[in-house]
Amino acid sequence: MDRILLAQTHGKPQWSRVEWAEQLLVHAYTHSATVHSAPSLTAIAFINWWEGRGSKAHQFLELALDADPNYRLARLSDQMIGTGMVAGWSMDKGTAYRDRGLEAS
């Protein structure tokens, strides 16, 4: 599990499934009370980080910490991303995320 969380698996992620998971998490976030939103926001942050969007991931982690300042995974994740650590998948052309844009429609 830690290899997935840190984007260090040997295989290429199934990005369409990751995008689908992000949509579900956004839906869950928009339908949850603020006090319960930190886990969803943290997961969304990780997906953004995997996709090479560290700044956007940081924004989601800030929202998670605003919702629950004691949510440890969000705090640790924010520290990790704040050091400039890049997701392993983003460093390999074969595994890096490519936004499919209109092609996905």
Biotite code that builds the C-alpha atoms (Angstrom):
import biotite.structure as struc

atoms = struc.array([
    struc.Atom([0.000, 0.000, 0.000], chain_id="A", res_id=1, res_name="MET", atom_name="CA", element="C"),
    struc.Atom([2.798, 2.439, 0.793], chain_id="A", res_id=2, res_name="ASP", atom_name="CA", element="C"),
    struc.Atom([4.228, 1.953, -2.717], chain_id="A", res_id=3, res_name="ARG", atom_name="CA", element="C"),
    struc.Atom([0.886, 3.004, -4.203], chain_id="A", res_id=4, res_name="ILE", atom_name="CA", element="C"),
    struc.Atom([0.503, 5.950, -1.847], chain_id="A", res_id=5, res_name="LEU", atom_name="CA", element="C"),
    struc.Atom([3.977, 7.196, -2.773], chain_id="A", res_id=6, res_name="LEU", atom_name="CA", element="C"),
    struc.Atom([3.454, 6.432, -6.489], chain_id="A", res_id=7, res_name="ALA", atom_name="CA", element="C"),
    struc.Atom([6.351, 3.989, -6.654], chain_id="A", res_id=8, res_name="GLN", atom_name="CA", element="C"),
    struc.Atom([4.828, 0.884, -8.214], chain_id="A", res_id=9, res_name="THR", atom_name="CA", element="C"),
    struc.Atom([6.513, -0.824, -11.147], chain_id="A", res_id=10, res_name="HIS", atom_name="CA", element="C"),
    struc.Atom([3.412, -0.894, -13.315], chain_id="A", res_id=11, res_name="GLY", atom_name="CA", element="C"),
    struc.Atom([1.650, 1.978, -15.008], chain_id="A", res_id=12, res_name="LYS", atom_name="CA", element="C"),
    struc.Atom([-1.413, 3.276, -13.149], chain_id="A", res_id=13, res_name="PRO", atom_name="CA", element="C"),
    struc.Atom([-4.761, 2.885, -14.834], chain_id="A", res_id=14, res_name="GLN", atom_name="CA", element="C"),
    struc.Atom([-5.299, 6.625, -15.066], chain_id="A", res_id=15, res_name="TRP", atom_name="CA", element="C"),
    struc.Atom([-8.917, 6.348, -16.227], chain_id="A", res_id=16, res_name="SER", atom_name="CA", element="C"),
    struc.Atom([-9.705, 4.512, -12.980], chain_id="A", res_id=17, res_name="ARG", atom_name="CA", element="C"),
    struc.Atom([-7.806, 7.136, -10.967], chain_id="A", res_id=18, res_name="VAL", atom_name="CA", element="C"),
    struc.Atom([-9.836, 9.886, -12.673], chain_id="A", res_id=19, res_name="GLU", atom_name="CA", element="C"),
    struc.Atom([-13.044, 7.987, -11.897], chain_id="A", res_id=20, res_name="TRP", atom_name="CA", element="C"),
    struc.Atom([-11.995, 7.624, -8.240], chain_id="A", res_id=21, res_name="ALA", atom_name="CA", element="C"),
    struc.Atom([-11.309, 11.347, -8.051], chain_id="A", res_id=22, res_name="GLU", atom_name="CA", element="C"),
    struc.Atom([-14.796, 12.090, -9.369], chain_id="A", res_id=23, res_name="GLN", atom_name="CA", element="C"),
    struc.Atom([-16.298, 9.835, -6.692], chain_id="A", res_id=24, res_name="LEU", atom_name="CA", element="C"),
    struc.Atom([-14.229, 11.505, -3.983], chain_id="A", res_id=25, res_name="LEU", atom_name="CA", element="C"),
    struc.Atom([-15.265, 14.978, -5.138], chain_id="A", res_id=26, res_name="VAL", atom_name="CA", element="C"),
    struc.Atom([-18.880, 13.830, -5.076], chain_id="A", res_id=27, res_name="HIS", atom_name="CA", element="C"),
    struc.Atom([-18.447, 12.434, -1.553], chain_id="A", res_id=28, res_name="ALA", atom_name="CA", element="C"),
    struc.Atom([-16.775, 15.654, -0.431], chain_id="A", res_id=29, res_name="TYR", atom_name="CA", element="C"),
    struc.Atom([-19.554, 17.863, -1.784], chain_id="A", res_id=30, res_name="THR", atom_name="CA", element="C"),
    struc.Atom([-22.150, 15.749, 0.029], chain_id="A", res_id=31, res_name="HIS", atom_name="CA", element="C"),
    struc.Atom([-20.410, 15.489, 3.387], chain_id="A", res_id=32, res_name="SER", atom_name="CA", element="C"),
    struc.Atom([-20.365, 17.764, 6.385], chain_id="A", res_id=33, res_name="ALA", atom_name="CA", element="C"),
    struc.Atom([-17.208, 19.841, 6.689], chain_id="A", res_id=34, res_name="THR", atom_name="CA", element="C"),
    struc.Atom([-16.116, 17.996, 9.831], chain_id="A", res_id=35, res_name="VAL", atom_name="CA", element="C"),
    struc.Atom([-16.038, 14.738, 7.859], chain_id="A", res_id=36, res_name="HIS", atom_name="CA", element="C"),
    struc.Atom([-14.367, 16.035, 4.689], chain_id="A", res_id=37, res_name="SER", atom_name="CA", element="C"),
    struc.Atom([-10.666, 15.755, 5.612], chain_id="A", res_id=38, res_name="ALA", atom_name="CA", element="C"),
    struc.Atom([-10.252, 12.120, 4.430], chain_id="A", res_id=39, res_name="PRO", atom_name="CA", element="C"),
    struc.Atom([-11.866, 12.793, 1.037], chain_id="A", res_id=40, res_name="SER", atom_name="CA", element="C"),
    struc.Atom([-9.862, 15.980, 0.552], chain_id="A", res_id=41, res_name="LEU", atom_name="CA", element="C"),
    struc.Atom([-6.641, 14.201, 1.479], chain_id="A", res_id=42, res_name="THR", atom_name="CA", element="C"),
    struc.Atom([-7.318, 11.441, -1.048], chain_id="A", res_id=43, res_name="ALA", atom_name="CA", element="C"),
    struc.Atom([-8.084, 14.048, -3.729], chain_id="A", res_id=44, res_name="ILE", atom_name="CA", element="C"),
    struc.Atom([-4.808, 15.754, -2.845], chain_id="A", res_id=45, res_name="ALA", atom_name="CA", element="C"),
    struc.Atom([-2.894, 12.514, -3.346], chain_id="A", res_id=46, res_name="PHE", atom_name="CA", element="C"),
    struc.Atom([-4.470, 11.983, -6.754], chain_id="A", res_id=47, res_name="ILE", atom_name="CA", element="C"),
    struc.Atom([-3.453, 15.496, -7.779], chain_id="A", res_id=48, res_name="ASN", atom_name="CA", element="C"),
    struc.Atom([0.065, 14.862, -6.530], chain_id="A", res_id=49, res_name="TRP", atom_name="CA", element="C"),
    struc.Atom([0.240, 11.586, -8.476], chain_id="A", res_id=50, res_name="TRP", atom_name="CA", element="C"),
    struc.Atom([-0.811, 13.534, -11.573], chain_id="A", res_id=51, res_name="GLU", atom_name="CA", element="C"),
    struc.Atom([2.045, 15.992, -11.078], chain_id="A", res_id=52, res_name="GLY", atom_name="CA", element="C"),
    struc.Atom([-0.022, 18.821, -9.609], chain_id="A", res_id=53, res_name="ARG", atom_name="CA", element="C"),
    struc.Atom([1.774, 19.465, -6.337], chain_id="A", res_id=54, res_name="GLY", atom_name="CA", element="C"),
    struc.Atom([0.440, 22.993, -5.869], chain_id="A", res_id=55, res_name="SER", atom_name="CA", element="C"),
    struc.Atom([-3.131, 21.838, -6.347], chain_id="A", res_id=56, res_name="LYS", atom_name="CA", element="C"),
    struc.Atom([-2.509, 18.925, -3.974], chain_id="A", res_id=57, res_name="ALA", atom_name="CA", element="C"),
    struc.Atom([-1.275, 21.404, -1.371], chain_id="A", res_id=58, res_name="HIS", atom_name="CA", element="C"),
    struc.Atom([-4.490, 23.423, -1.745], chain_id="A", res_id=59, res_name="GLN", atom_name="CA", element="C"),
    struc.Atom([-6.606, 20.331, -1.099], chain_id="A", res_id=60, res_name="PHE", atom_name="CA", element="C"),
    struc.Atom([-4.504, 19.470, 1.942], chain_id="A", res_id=61, res_name="LEU", atom_name="CA", element="C"),
    struc.Atom([-5.001, 22.993, 3.288], chain_id="A", res_id=62, res_name="GLU", atom_name="CA", element="C"),
    struc.Atom([-8.760, 22.495, 2.926], chain_id="A", res_id=63, res_name="LEU", atom_name="CA", element="C"),
    struc.Atom([-8.479, 19.147, 4.709], chain_id="A", res_id=64, res_name="ALA", atom_name="CA", element="C"),
    struc.Atom([-6.556, 20.731, 7.581], chain_id="A", res_id=65, res_name="LEU", atom_name="CA", element="C"),
    struc.Atom([-9.059, 23.595, 7.781], chain_id="A", res_id=66, res_name="ASP", atom_name="CA", element="C"),
    struc.Atom([-11.796, 20.968, 8.133], chain_id="A", res_id=67, res_name="ALA", atom_name="CA", element="C"),
    struc.Atom([-9.859, 18.948, 10.717], chain_id="A", res_id=68, res_name="ASP", atom_name="CA", element="C"),
    struc.Atom([-6.561, 20.400, 11.980], chain_id="A", res_id=69, res_name="PRO", atom_name="CA", element="C"),
    struc.Atom([-5.838, 17.112, 13.789], chain_id="A", res_id=70, res_name="ASN", atom_name="CA", element="C"),
    struc.Atom([-6.139, 14.877, 10.708], chain_id="A", res_id=71, res_name="TYR", atom_name="CA", element="C"),
    struc.Atom([-2.669, 13.369, 10.836], chain_id="A", res_id=72, res_name="ARG", atom_name="CA", element="C"),
    struc.Atom([-2.509, 11.959, 7.306], chain_id="A", res_id=73, res_name="LEU", atom_name="CA", element="C"),
    struc.Atom([-3.284, 15.391, 5.849], chain_id="A", res_id=74, res_name="ALA", atom_name="CA", element="C"),
    struc.Atom([-0.638, 17.046, 8.035], chain_id="A", res_id=75, res_name="ARG", atom_name="CA", element="C"),
    struc.Atom([2.048, 14.480, 7.166], chain_id="A", res_id=76, res_name="LEU", atom_name="CA", element="C"),
    struc.Atom([1.120, 14.559, 3.479], chain_id="A", res_id=77, res_name="SER", atom_name="CA", element="C"),
    struc.Atom([1.312, 18.346, 3.418], chain_id="A", res_id=78, res_name="ASP", atom_name="CA", element="C"),
    struc.Atom([4.774, 18.200, 4.973], chain_id="A", res_id=79, res_name="GLN", atom_name="CA", element="C"),
    struc.Atom([5.900, 15.592, 2.443], chain_id="A", res_id=80, res_name="MET", atom_name="CA", element="C"),
    struc.Atom([4.601, 17.509, -0.566], chain_id="A", res_id=81, res_name="ILE", atom_name="CA", element="C"),
    struc.Atom([5.934, 20.749, 0.914], chain_id="A", res_id=82, res_name="GLY", atom_name="CA", element="C"),
    struc.Atom([9.474, 19.361, 0.763], chain_id="A", res_id=83, res_name="THR", atom_name="CA", element="C"),
    struc.Atom([9.144, 19.224, -3.012], chain_id="A", res_id=84, res_name="GLY", atom_name="CA", element="C"),
    struc.Atom([8.915, 15.449, -3.236], chain_id="A", res_id=85, res_name="MET", atom_name="CA", element="C"),
    struc.Atom([7.664, 14.439, -6.683], chain_id="A", res_id=86, res_name="VAL", atom_name="CA", element="C"),
    struc.Atom([5.457, 11.405, -7.235], chain_id="A", res_id=87, res_name="ALA", atom_name="CA", element="C"),
    struc.Atom([7.420, 8.508, -8.702], chain_id="A", res_id=88, res_name="GLY", atom_name="CA", element="C"),
    struc.Atom([4.958, 8.070, -11.543], chain_id="A", res_id=89, res_name="TRP", atom_name="CA", element="C"),
    struc.Atom([5.500, 11.679, -12.653], chain_id="A", res_id=90, res_name="SER", atom_name="CA", element="C"),
    struc.Atom([9.205, 11.100, -13.198], chain_id="A", res_id=91, res_name="MET", atom_name="CA", element="C"),
    struc.Atom([8.764, 8.411, -15.862], chain_id="A", res_id=92, res_name="ASP", atom_name="CA", element="C"),
    struc.Atom([7.286, 9.184, -19.292], chain_id="A", res_id=93, res_name="LYS", atom_name="CA", element="C"),
    struc.Atom([5.794, 5.705, -19.393], chain_id="A", res_id=94, res_name="GLY", atom_name="CA", element="C"),
    struc.Atom([3.832, 6.084, -16.173], chain_id="A", res_id=95, res_name="THR", atom_name="CA", element="C"),
    struc.Atom([3.245, 9.851, -15.973], chain_id="A", res_id=96, res_name="ALA", atom_name="CA", element="C"),
    struc.Atom([-0.287, 11.187, -16.133], chain_id="A", res_id=97, res_name="TYR", atom_name="CA", element="C"),
    struc.Atom([-1.384, 12.755, -19.378], chain_id="A", res_id=98, res_name="ARG", atom_name="CA", element="C"),
    struc.Atom([-4.511, 14.848, -19.255], chain_id="A", res_id=99, res_name="ASP", atom_name="CA", element="C"),
    struc.Atom([-6.672, 13.485, -22.034], chain_id="A", res_id=100, res_name="ARG", atom_name="CA", element="C"),
    struc.Atom([-8.770, 16.647, -22.250], chain_id="A", res_id=101, res_name="GLY", atom_name="CA", element="C"),
    struc.Atom([-11.335, 16.467, -25.035], chain_id="A", res_id=102, res_name="LEU", atom_name="CA", element="C"),
    struc.Atom([-10.006, 13.087, -26.111], chain_id="A", res_id=103, res_name="GLU", atom_name="CA", element="C"),
    struc.Atom([-11.618, 11.560, -23.008], chain_id="A", res_id=104, res_name="ALA", atom_name="CA", element="C"),
    struc.Atom([-15.116, 12.559, -24.139], chain_id="A", res_id=105, res_name="SER", atom_name="CA", element="C"),
])
